[in-house]
Amino acid sequence: VTLKNPVTNAEKVIHITPDQARDDSLFKEDGVELEVADKISFSEWLVNNYKNFGTTLDFVTNRSQEGAQFERGFGGLGGILRYKVDFQDYDETVDDEDEFI
């Protein structure tokens, strides 16, 4: 849901469930009632905005074995987050069994 403050014209995006949409307190800020400027599903929002975050977006069907397992395991929505890691910055961990005695 994109909310717009009619006083400041500032917009903000919130991601809420249908149950949360019935909570009027989410649509107020500093005593001002916010206007609903746009209301779209989360998946549609992802399609429209994923490039703004420098990511890629892939849809996986539940008609394959892997896709069906992914849907059951993650409830239909999941992601793999990966950040570049320079492993040279980390010391090699030595597995010494003597430390456990």
Secondary structure, DSSP 8 states (H G I E B T S, - for coil): -EEE-TTT--EEE----TTGGG-GGGGEETTEE-EEEE---HHHHHHHHGGGGT-------TTSHHHHHHHHHHTT----------GGGS------GGGG-
